[in-house]
């Protein structure tokens, strides 16, 4: 039998020399030395990974690793988008809070009341959900490029996102509307019943908790729509149907992944939020300094945490296409044509 003159390449970069033994199996001998690896046919074939995503169906560990790898691969675009969206939505929230306080005070608002109105947990949660919904689409483009080792510029991203900006907004409004369903149900029942009796209040809260179940189901089924808008150039309704198709018969898998991401984001949010609590305790709860710190730190935390959820959601779109359509083969062809990372 004839072997290549240089021999196969060893696991540590050296040239491996074949040493056939007539009376036994073929033995590996490395020119570098060290423990002998098993024969090639016994070694697992590594997944092709030209970028931040291994080109094969992704498991939970792959999704989490790829999420943070993507953030490190294009941090400027990641945090630039989420910071810009958070700042914009915070300004809108501040204006609405100022209008509400002005009306309630009879035209004589004060700074403390205004800052107190801005420090609203439900409003802050809605802003966080809106940032994720709005950022998931734009971040899907640099993520797909990073999957083949290509870095995206702001100009390239703008050229891809600008034509579908209205579609991204429409899908984000749907996602935010779904997010609000349990609260809307509770408020509607409370206004209809008056909410004076303890038993009525308990029943309203129970219905609100029950409304969370269909909310989660719908959220998981349409979570891939923002990425479908940008990557597949679909309209809002077509993107929602596309997301439902990609998650068909895979609800529990994607629910578990999203639940882990939500828990992870909650932990990060809680750790970062400790700084706001420490400032509040040091300055006195309800003081102007505490309210100002909350008005600054809460949006900052949102901008830092929301990329995790947004990129993870876009990764689920990549994974779903790999599983259903062999999208990994298309990405591998693109990577091969580009000749490696750049």
Buried (B, 14 or more C-beta within 10 A) or exposed (E): EEEEEEBEEBEEEBBBBEEEEEEEEEEBEBEEEEEEBEEEEEEEEEEBBBBBBBBBEBEEEBBBBBBBBBBEBBEEBBBBBBBBBBBBBBEEBBEEBBEBBBEEEEEEBEEEBBBBBBBBEEBBBBBBBBBBBBBBBBBBBBBBBBBBBBBBEEEBBEEBBEEBBEBBBBBBBBBBEBBBBBBEBBBEBBEEEEBEEEEBBEBBBEBBEEBEEEBBEBBBBBBBBBBBBBBBEBBBEBBBBBBBEBBEEBEEBBBEBBEBBBEBBEEBBEEBBEEBBEBBEEBEEEBEEBBBBBBEBBBBBBBBBBBBBBBBBBBBBBBBBBBEEEBBEBBBEBBEEBEEBE
